[in-house]
Amino acid sequence: MPKSTRSSTPATPAANRMDAGIGRRQRGRPRTRATQSGVRARRVRIDDVPTPVVRSQHPALGQPELPIEPAPGPSGSESQQARRDTVWIVGDSIIRRAQTNMDCEAQIHWMGKGGAGIGNFLPLLSRLDALAHGVAPTVVVIHLGTNDLVSIDTFCMRQRIRLLMEEFRTRYPSVCLVWSDILPRLFYYGAQSNASINKKRLTLNKWARAMAYRLNAYIFHHPQFESCPSQLFHFDGVNLSPEGTRLFRDNLQSCIIGLLRSFYY
């Protein structure tokens, strides 16, 4: 079997360690669930992980400038282990609309609810836990917060994000947590200023990165959406267009596949 391709990342200051993508791989033995909790938070971007399938990704929407050579997938006993991995994806209407079968060996369970906010996370998580009969997943991806931007002030939002992550880590100390950045919108209903709400969103994303770093979680970024290309959004300025939903789903798939592979290489 050919050796897997490894990429090196230049050293960065401690404040910027989250830009390093998926963390270093252990040599000589695979990383198991028991060692996942020792990995620090870092950014997981489509630019940093193997991309098996990315549909019609236009350069203006964030296509990587440098070619990426996909790493070979697990084989033998590693492949059998990967098929036993379970991923839970919890979120709002973006997750509900993106729900589909992914080209991924792991078992994916979706729990998306229209209008859901950060306060809905634990009830949604409990529903997934009941469906799984108490069997803990390998990875949990959280995509929430957009619906709270106008109605909840920044201080309360910070505390809710902190409590959410801490409660999750208490319930599932060895499960890999991935926080998905809050996406922008073209229009925020009820806001006096779209610019001020977007600034608040960026502040909260930065806060979530700090919390994830402290709690050994991962961060999933969406660089293609930051400039708010109109073709990625529905005409209402709130929901994603079919093209935006496909791009979000493809990014999410790449994130999950790259993350799971990093556990075994």
ZADO-1210 file (C-alpha; in nm, 4 decimals, padded with zeros to 6 digits):
<atoms>
<atom x="00.0000" y="00.0000" z="00.0000" code="MET" pos="1"/>
<atom x="00.1512" y="00.3418" z="-00.0932" code="PRO" pos="2"/>
<atom x="00.2514" y="00.5678" z="00.1870" code="LYS" pos="3"/>
<atom x="00.0053" y="00.8422" z="00.2685" code="SER" pos="4"/>
<atom x="00.0991" y="01.1938" z="00.1683" code="THR" pos="5"/>
<atom x="00.1737" y="01.4251" z="00.4580" code="ARG" pos="6"/>
<atom x="00.1756" y="01.8041" z="00.4466" code="SER" pos="7"/>
<atom x="00.3771" y="02.0336" z="00.6754" code="SER" pos="8"/>
<atom x="00.2510" y="02.3554" z="00.8263" code="THR" pos="9"/>
<atom x="00.4925" y="02.6361" z="00.9240" code="PRO" pos="10"/>
<atom x="00.5134" y="02.7219" z="01.2921" code="ALA" pos="11"/>
<atom x="00.2761" y="02.9951" z="01.3998" code="THR" pos="12"/>
<atom x="00.2377" y="03.1977" z="01.7198" code="PRO" pos="13"/>
<atom x="00.0216" y="03.0481" z="01.9925" code="ALA" pos="14"/>
<atom x="-00.2604" y="03.2913" z="01.9178" code="ALA" pos="15"/>
<atom x="-00.2787" y="03.1631" z="01.5623" code="ASN" pos="16"/>
<atom x="-00.2445" y="02.7906" z="01.6223" code="ARG" pos="17"/>
<atom x="-00.6041" y="02.7352" z="01.5198" code="MET" pos="18"/>
<atom x="-00.5045" y="02.8202" z="01.1608" code="ASP" pos="19"/>
<atom x="-00.3009" y="02.5016" z="01.1396" code="ALA" pos="20"/>
<atom x="-00.5872" y="02.2840" z="01.0120" code="GLY" pos="21"/>
<atom x="-00.6243" y="01.9319" z="01.1375" code="ILE" pos="22"/>
<atom x="-00.3509" y="01.8599" z="01.3938" code="GLY" pos="23"/>
<atom x="-00.0315" y="01.6626" z="01.3831" code="ARG" pos="24"/>
<atom x="-00.0583" y="01.2926" z="01.3295" code="ARG" pos="25"/>
<atom x="00.1047" y="01.0489" z="01.5668" code="GLN" pos="26"/>
<atom x="00.3804" y="00.8345" z="01.4209" code="ARG" pos="27"/>
<atom x="00.3874" y="00.4606" z="01.4665" code="GLY" pos="28"/>
<atom x="00.0325" y="00.4113" z="01.5929" code="ARG" pos="29"/>
<atom x="-00.3146" y="00.5350" z="01.4986" code="PRO" pos="30"/>
<atom x="-00.4875" y="00.8026" z="01.6999" code="ARG" pos="31"/>
<atom x="-00.7782" y="00.6546" z="01.8882" code="THR" pos="32"/>
<atom x="-01.0782" y="00.8098" z="02.0566" code="ARG" pos="33"/>
<atom x="-00.8874" y="00.8094" z="02.3853" code="ALA" pos="34"/>
<atom x="-00.6343" y="01.0560" z="02.2433" code="THR" pos="35"/>
<atom x="-00.8826" y="01.2853" z="02.0721" code="GLN" pos="36"/>
<atom x="-00.9380" y="01.4908" z="02.3871" code="SER" pos="37"/>
<atom x="-00.5708" y="01.5873" z="02.3871" code="GLY" pos="38"/>
<atom x="-00.5903" y="01.7659" z="02.0528" code="VAL" pos="39"/>
<atom x="-00.6180" y="02.1413" z="02.0651" code="ARG" pos="40"/>
<atom x="-00.8751" y="02.3399" z="01.8773" code="ALA" pos="41"/>
<atom x="-00.7942" y="02.4363" z="01.5256" code="ARG" pos="42"/>
<atom x="-00.9597" y="02.5553" z="01.2078" code="ARG" pos="43"/>
<atom x="-01.1007" y="02.2926" z="00.9760" code="VAL" pos="44"/>
<atom x="-01.1374" y="02.4475" z="00.6317" code="ARG" pos="45"/>
<atom x="-01.2016" y="02.2974" z="00.2941" code="ILE" pos="46"/>
<atom x="-00.8574" y="02.4337" z="00.1980" code="ASP" pos="47"/>
<atom x="-00.6915" y="02.2160" z="00.4652" code="ASP" pos="48"/>
<atom x="-00.8511" y="01.8738" z="00.4265" code="VAL" pos="49"/>
<atom x="-00.8731" y="01.6107" z="00.1533" code="PRO" pos="50"/>
<atom x="-01.1561" y="01.6868" z="-00.0854" code="THR" pos="51"/>
<atom x="-01.3015" y="01.3743" z="-00.2484" code="PRO" pos="52"/>
<atom x="-01.5863" y="01.5533" z="-00.4255" code="VAL" pos="53"/>
<atom x="-01.6451" y="01.9283" z="-00.4549" code="VAL" pos="54"/>
<atom x="-01.9192" y="02.0183" z="-00.6981" code="ARG" pos="55"/>
<atom x="-01.8778" y="02.3237" z="-00.9232" code="SER" pos="56"/>
<atom x="-01.6684" y="02.5233" z="-00.6775" code="GLN" pos="57"/>
<atom x="-01.5930" y="02.8544" z="-00.8494" code="HIS" pos="58"/>
<atom x="-01.2578" y="03.0237" z="-00.7671" code="PRO" pos="59"/>
<atom x="-01.4404" y="03.3405" z="-00.6636" code="ALA" pos="60"/>
<atom x="-01.6245" y="03.1397" z="-00.3999" code="LEU" pos="61"/>
<atom x="-01.3149" y="03.0161" z="-00.2236" code="GLY" pos="62"/>
<atom x="-01.1537" y="02.7473" z="-00.4395" code="GLN" pos="63"/>
<atom x="-00.8075" y="02.6601" z="-00.3022" code="PRO" pos="64"/>
<atom x="-00.5317" y="02.8456" z="-00.4859" code="GLU" pos="65"/>
<atom x="-00.2940" y="02.5487" z="-00.4563" code="LEU" pos="66"/>
<atom x="-00.3806" y="02.1946" z="-00.5697" code="PRO" pos="67"/>
<atom x="-00.4576" y="01.9492" z="-00.2914" code="ILE" pos="68"/>
<atom x="-00.3573" y="01.5855" z="-00.3271" code="GLU" pos="69"/>
<atom x="-00.6222" y="01.3722" z="-00.1521" code="PRO" pos="70"/>
<atom x="-00.4824" y="01.1385" z="00.1094" code="ALA" pos="71"/>
<atom x="-00.5568" y="00.7679" z="00.0575" code="PRO" pos="72"/>
<atom x="-00.8466" y="00.6346" z="00.2606" code="GLY" pos="73"/>
<atom x="-00.8147" y="00.3811" z="00.5400" code="PRO" pos="74"/>
<atom x="-00.7783" y="00.0175" z="00.4400" code="SER" pos="75"/>
<atom x="-00.8065" y="-00.3184" z="00.6125" code="GLY" pos="76"/>
<atom x="-00.8809" y="-00.2976" z="00.9837" code="SER" pos="77"/>
<atom x="-00.8651" y="00.0841" z="00.9710" code="GLU" pos="78"/>
<atom x="-01.1426" y="00.0880" z="00.7103" code="SER" pos="79"/>
<atom x="-01.3566" y="-00.1361" z="00.9280" code="GLN" pos="80"/>
<atom x="-01.2986" y="00.0953" z="01.2232" code="GLN" pos="81"/>
<atom x="-01.3916" y="00.4018" z="01.0146" code="ALA" pos="82"/>
<atom x="-01.7226" y="00.2419" z="00.9174" code="ARG" pos="83"/>
<atom x="-01.8104" y="00.2184" z="01.2851" code="ARG" pos="84"/>
<atom x="-01.7618" y="00.5919" z="01.3360" code="ASP" pos="85"/>
<atom x="-02.0792" y="00.7900" z="01.3969" code="THR" pos="86"/>
<atom x="-02.1262" y="01.1621" z="01.3330" code="VAL" pos="87"/>
<atom x="-02.4102" y="01.3724" z="01.4722" code="TRP" pos="88"/>
<atom x="-02.4889" y="01.7024" z="01.2987" code="ILE" pos="89"/>
<atom x="-02.7102" y="01.9387" z="01.5009" code="VAL" pos="90"/>
<atom x="-02.8313" y="02.2756" z="01.3784" code="GLY" pos="91"/>
<atom x="-03.0956" y="02.5074" z="01.2394" code="ASP" pos="92"/>
<atom x="-03.2717" y="02.5190" z="00.9023" code="SER" pos="93"/>
<atom x="-02.9383" y="02.5224" z="00.7170" code="ILE" pos="94"/>
<atom x="-02.8697" y="02.1742" z="00.8534" code="ILE" pos="95"/>
<atom x="-03.2272" y="02.0661" z="00.7857" code="ARG" pos="96"/>
<atom x="-03.1985" y="02.1697" z="00.4188" code="ARG" pos="97"/>
<atom x="-02.8485" y="02.0233" z="00.3785" code="ALA" pos="98"/>
<atom x="-02.9580" y="01.6874" z="00.5165" code="GLN" pos="99"/>
<atom x="-02.8668" y="01.4172" z="00.2686" code="THR" pos="100"/>
<atom x="-02.6620" y="01.1008" z="00.2351" code="ASN" pos="101"/>
<atom x="-02.2939" y="01.1910" z="00.2380" code="MET" pos="102"/>
<atom x="-02.0236" y="01.0028" z="00.0506" code="ASP" pos="103"/>
<atom x="-01.8642" y="00.9057" z="00.3793" code="CYS" pos="104"/>
<atom x="-01.7928" y="00.5712" z="00.5460" code="GLU" pos="105"/>
<atom x="-01.9128" y="00.7016" z="00.8825" code="ALA" pos="106"/>
<atom x="-02.2762" y="00.6826" z="00.9845" code="GLN" pos="107"/>
<atom x="-02.4304" y="01.0323" z="00.9739" code="ILE" pos="108"/>
<atom x="-02.7279" y="01.1365" z="01.1882" code="HIS" pos="109"/>
<atom x="-02.8868" y="01.4759" z="01.1131" code="TRP" pos="110"/>
<atom x="-03.0933" y="01.6843" z="01.3539" code="MET" pos="111"/>
<atom x="-03.1908" y="02.0170" z="01.1960" code="GLY" pos="112"/>
<atom x="-03.4777" y="02.2363" z="01.3145" code="LYS" pos="113"/>
<atom x="-03.5998" y="02.5541" z="01.1470" code="GLY" pos="114"/>
<atom x="-03.5575" y="02.8611" z="01.3679" code="GLY" pos="115"/>
<atom x="-03.3399" y="02.6763" z="01.6202" code="ALA" pos="116"/>
<atom x="-03.1028" y="02.8780" z="01.8363" code="GLY" pos="117"/>
<atom x="-02.8273" y="02.7961" z="02.0801" code="ILE" pos="118"/>
<atom x="-03.0851" y="02.7299" z="02.3521" code="GLY" pos="119"/>
<atom x="-03.2272" y="02.4434" z="02.1445" code="ASN" pos="120"/>
<atom x="-02.9024" y="02.2499" z="02.1289" code="PHE" pos="121"/>
<atom x="-02.9386" y="02.0332" z="02.4392" code="LEU" pos="122"/>
<atom x="-03.2980" y="01.9241" z="02.3585" code="PRO" pos="123"/>
<atom x="-03.1920" y="01.8353" z="02.0031" code="LEU" pos="124"/>
<atom x="-02.8875" y="01.6532" z="02.1357" code="LEU" pos="125"/>
<atom x="-03.1058" y="01.4575" z="02.3783" code="SER" pos="126"/>
<atom x="-03.3278" y="01.3469" z="02.0898" code="ARG" pos="127"/>
<atom x="-03.0265" y="01.2139" z="01.9024" code="LEU" pos="128"/>
<atom x="-02.9009" y="01.0442" z="02.2162" code="ASP" pos="129"/>
<atom x="-03.2376" y="00.8707" z="02.2584" code="ALA" pos="130"/>
<atom x="-03.2361" y="00.7556" z="01.8952" code="LEU" pos="131"/>
<atom x="-02.8848" y="00.6160" z="01.9457" code="ALA" pos="132"/>
<atom x="-02.9944" y="00.4386" z="02.2677" code="HIS" pos="133"/>
<atom x="-02.7253" y="00.6144" z="02.4678" code="GLY" pos="134"/>
<atom x="-02.4339" y="00.5131" z="02.2437" code="VAL" pos="135"/>
<atom x="-02.1953" y="00.8088" z="02.2193" code="ALA" pos="136"/>
<atom x="-02.0925" y="00.9319" z="01.8707" code="PRO" pos="137"/>
<atom x="-01.7407" y="00.9820" z="01.7414" code="THR" pos="138"/>
<atom x="-01.7953" y="01.3416" z="01.6275" code="VAL" pos="139"/>
<atom x="-02.0651" y="01.6023" z="01.6933" code="VAL" pos="140"/>
<atom x="-02.0961" y="01.9059" z="01.4641" code="VAL" pos="141"/>
<atom x="-02.2912" y="02.2083" z="01.5944" code="ILE" pos="142"/>
<atom x="-02.4244" y="02.4759" z="01.3596" code="HIS" pos="143"/>
<atom x="-02.6347" y="02.7237" z="01.5581" code="LEU" pos="144"/>
<atom x="-02.6434" y="03.0912" z="01.6496" code="GLY" pos="145"/>
<atom x="-02.7607" y="03.2758" z="01.3389" code="THR" pos="146"/>
<atom x="-03.1210" y="03.2973" z="01.4596" code="ASN" pos="147"/>
<atom x="-03.0088" y="03.4501" z="01.7922" code="ASP" pos="148"/>
<atom x="-02.8057" y="03.7407" z="01.6542" code="LEU" pos="149"/>
<atom x="-03.0838" y="04.0005" z="01.6565" code="VAL" pos="150"/>
<atom x="-03.2792" y="03.8922" z="01.9653" code="SER" pos="151"/>
<atom x="-02.9972" y="03.8198" z="02.2139" code="ILE" pos="152"/>
<atom x="-02.7222" y="04.0629" z="02.3171" code="ASP" pos="153"/>
<atom x="-02.3547" y="03.9832" z="02.2758" code="THR" pos="154"/>
<atom x="-02.2831" y="03.9145" z="02.6436" code="PHE" pos="155"/>
<atom x="-02.5661" y="03.6623" z="02.6766" code="CYS" pos="156"/>
<atom x="-02.4675" y="03.4968" z="02.3496" code="MET" pos="157"/>
<atom x="-02.1127" y="03.4507" z="02.4758" code="ARG" pos="158"/>
<atom x="-02.2375" y="03.2906" z="02.7952" code="GLN" pos="159"/>
<atom x="-02.4724" y="03.0603" z="02.6045" code="ARG" pos="160"/>
<atom x="-02.1926" y="02.9438" z="02.3760" code="ILE" pos="161"/>
<atom x="-01.9671" y="02.8851" z="02.6759" code="ARG" pos="162"/>
<atom x="-02.2325" y="02.6913" z="02.8685" code="LEU" pos="163"/>
<atom x="-02.3221" y="02.4877" z="02.5594" code="LEU" pos="164"/>
<atom x="-01.9629" y="02.3743" z="02.5039" code="MET" pos="165"/>
<atom x="-01.8966" y="02.3103" z="02.8726" code="GLU" pos="166"/>
<atom x="-02.2157" y="02.1082" z="02.9131" code="GLU" pos="167"/>
<atom x="-02.1329" y="01.9071" z="02.6030" code="PHE" pos="168"/>
<atom x="-01.7807" y="01.8357" z="02.7272" code="ARG" pos="169"/>
<atom x="-01.9236" y="01.7242" z="03.0629" code="THR" pos="170"/>
<atom x="-02.1676" y="01.4847" z="02.8968" code="ARG" pos="171"/>
<atom x="-01.9272" y="01.3551" z="02.6326" code="TYR" pos="172"/>
<atom x="-01.5690" y="01.4031" z="02.7576" code="PRO" pos="173"/>
<atom x="-01.4113" y="01.1845" z="02.4863" code="SER" pos="174"/>
<atom x="-01.6280" y="01.2854" z="02.1876" code="VAL" pos="175"/>
<atom x="-01.4795" y="01.5150" z="01.9230" code="CYS" pos="176"/>
<atom x="-01.6712" y="01.8454" z="01.9174" code="LEU" pos="177"/>
<atom x="-01.6803" y="02.0630" z="01.6040" code="VAL" pos="178"/>
<atom x="-01.8248" y="02.4137" z="01.6281" code="TRP" pos="179"/>
<atom x="-01.9406" y="02.5466" z="01.2910" code="SER" pos="180"/>
<atom x="-01.8954" y="02.9224" z="01.2512" code="ASP" pos="181"/>
<atom x="-02.2115" y="03.1346" z="01.2406" code="ILE" pos="182"/>
<atom x="-02.2837" y="03.2152" z="00.8750" code="LEU" pos="183"/>
<atom x="-02.3564" y="03.5686" z="00.7530" code="PRO" pos="184"/>
<atom x="-02.6856" y="03.6804" z="00.6009" code="ARG" pos="185"/>
<atom x="-02.7642" y="03.9354" z="00.3354" code="LEU" pos="186"/>
<atom x="-03.0446" y="04.0710" z="00.5527" code="PHE" pos="187"/>
<atom x="-03.1231" y="04.0479" z="00.9256" code="TYR" pos="188"/>
<atom x="-03.4920" y="04.0924" z="00.9980" code="TYR" pos="189"/>
<atom x="-03.5567" y="04.3205" z="01.2946" code="GLY" pos="190"/>
<atom x="-03.2061" y="04.4665" z="01.2999" code="ALA" pos="191"/>
<atom x="-03.1511" y="04.8413" z="01.2914" code="GLN" pos="192"/>
<atom x="-02.8168" y="04.7917" z="01.1187" code="SER" pos="193"/>
<atom x="-02.7034" y="04.4903" z="00.9187" code="ASN" pos="194"/>
<atom x="-02.3422" y="04.6033" z="00.9592" code="ALA" pos="195"/>
<atom x="-02.3620" y="04.6050" z="01.3394" code="SER" pos="196"/>
<atom x="-02.5171" y="04.2569" z="01.3464" code="ILE" pos="197"/>
<atom x="-02.2481" y="04.1231" z="01.1156" code="ASN" pos="198"/>
<atom x="-01.9815" y="04.2750" z="01.3413" code="LYS" pos="199"/>
<atom x="-02.1497" y="04.1015" z="01.6349" code="LYS" pos="200"/>
<atom x="-02.1418" y="03.7740" z="01.4414" code="ARG" pos="201"/>
<atom x="-01.7670" y="03.8038" z="01.3837" code="LEU" pos="202"/>
<atom x="-01.7141" y="03.8812" z="01.7528" code="THR" pos="203"/>
<atom x="-01.9082" y="03.5708" z="01.8550" code="LEU" pos="204"/>
<atom x="-01.7200" y="03.3510" z="01.6090" code="ASN" pos="205"/>
<atom x="-01.3945" y="03.4748" z="01.7611" code="LYS" pos="206"/>
<atom x="-01.5299" y="03.4027" z="02.1101" code="TRP" pos="207"/>
<atom x="-01.6346" y="03.0511" z="02.0046" code="ALA" pos="208"/>
<atom x="-01.2842" y="02.9867" z="01.8697" code="ARG" pos="209"/>
<atom x="-01.1349" y="03.0812" z="02.2064" code="ALA" pos="210"/>
<atom x="-01.3771" y="02.8528" z="02.3903" code="MET" pos="211"/>
<atom x="-01.3107" y="02.5665" z="02.1493" code="ALA" pos="212"/>
<atom x="-00.9369" y="02.6108" z="02.1995" code="TYR" pos="213"/>
<atom x="-00.9816" y="02.5842" z="02.5760" code="ARG" pos="214"/>
<atom x="-01.2080" y="02.2775" z="02.5548" code="LEU" pos="215"/>
<atom x="-01.0057" y="02.0840" z="02.2929" code="ASN" pos="216"/>
<atom x="-01.2669" y="02.1222" z="02.0196" code="ALA" pos="217"/>
<atom x="-01.2442" y="02.1950" z="01.6471" code="TYR" pos="218"/>
<atom x="-01.3703" y="02.4929" z="01.4478" code="ILE" pos="219"/>
<atom x="-01.5322" y="02.4585" z="01.1049" code="PHE" pos="220"/>
<atom x="-01.4978" y="02.7751" z="00.8946" code="HIS" pos="221"/>
<atom x="-01.6914" y="02.8808" z="00.5860" code="HIS" pos="222"/>
<atom x="-01.4569" y="03.1176" z="00.3963" code="PRO" pos="223"/>
<atom x="-01.6624" y="03.1051" z="00.0757" code="GLN" pos="224"/>
<atom x="-01.9601" y="03.2707" z="00.2468" code="PHE" pos="225"/>
<atom x="-01.7822" y="03.5576" z="00.4239" code="GLU" pos="226"/>
<atom x="-01.8025" y="03.7965" z="00.1288" code="SER" pos="227"/>
<atom x="-02.1762" y="03.7147" z="00.0931" code="CYS" pos="228"/>
<atom x="-02.1874" y="03.6224" z="-00.2789" code="PRO" pos="229"/>
<atom x="-02.5496" y="03.6738" z="-00.3806" code="SER" pos="230"/>
<atom x="-02.5669" y="03.3438" z="-00.5718" code="GLN" pos="231"/>
<atom x="-02.5135" y="03.1525" z="-00.2462" code="LEU" pos="232"/>
<atom x="-02.8212" y="03.3025" z="-00.0801" code="PHE" pos="233"/>
<atom x="-03.1950" y="03.2745" z="-00.1321" code="HIS" pos="234"/>
<atom x="-03.3688" y="03.5865" z="-00.2627" code="PHE" pos="235"/>
<atom x="-03.4979" y="03.6531" z="00.0920" code="ASP" pos="236"/>
<atom x="-03.1384" y="03.7202" z="00.2002" code="GLY" pos="237"/>
<atom x="-03.1716" y="03.4804" z="00.4948" code="VAL" pos="238"/>
<atom x="-03.1648" y="03.1211" z="00.3713" code="ASN" pos="239"/>
<atom x="-02.9055" y="02.9645" z="00.1455" code="LEU" pos="240"/>
<atom x="-02.9778" y="02.9093" z="-00.2219" code="SER" pos="241"/>
<atom x="-02.9602" y="02.5559" z="-00.3671" code="PRO" pos="242"/>
<atom x="-02.6060" y="02.6353" z="-00.4809" code="GLU" pos="243"/>
<atom x="-02.5140" y="02.7671" z="-00.1359" code="GLY" pos="244"/>
<atom x="-02.6645" y="02.4615" z="00.0317" code="THR" pos="245"/>
<atom x="-02.4662" y="02.2275" z="-00.1952" code="ARG" pos="246"/>
<atom x="-02.1446" y="02.4167" z="-00.1248" code="LEU" pos="247"/>
<atom x="-02.2090" y="02.4119" z="00.2510" code="PHE" pos="248"/>
<atom x="-02.2818" y="02.0383" z="00.2399" code="ARG" pos="249"/>
<atom x="-01.9708" y="01.9628" z="00.0316" code="ASP" pos="250"/>
<atom x="-01.7563" y="02.1641" z="00.2729" code="ASN" pos="251"/>
<atom x="-01.9102" y="01.9809" z="00.5662" code="LEU" pos="252"/>
<atom x="-01.8428" y="01.6457" z="00.4014" code="GLN" pos="253"/>
<atom x="-01.4794" y="01.7381" z="00.3390" code="SER" pos="254"/>
<atom x="-01.4435" y="01.8530" z="00.6983" code="CYS" pos="255"/>
<atom x="-01.5820" y="01.5272" z="00.8392" code="ILE" pos="256"/>
<atom x="-01.3805" y="01.3000" z="00.6092" code="ILE" pos="257"/>
<atom x="-01.0565" y="01.4862" z="00.6786" code="GLY" pos="258"/>
<atom x="-01.1207" y="01.4867" z="01.0516" code="LEU" pos="259"/>
<atom x="-01.1939" y="01.1134" z="01.0688" code="LEU" pos="260"/>
<atom x="-00.8875" y="01.0304" z="00.8603" code="ARG" pos="261"/>
<atom x="-00.6699" y="01.2321" z="01.0966" code="SER" pos="262"/>
<atom x="-00.7686" y="00.9961" z="01.3788" code="PHE" pos="263"/>
<atom x="-00.6083" y="00.6954" z="01.2034" code="TYR" pos="264"/>
<atom x="-00.2961" y="00.8458" z="01.0418" code="TYR" pos="265"/>
</atoms>
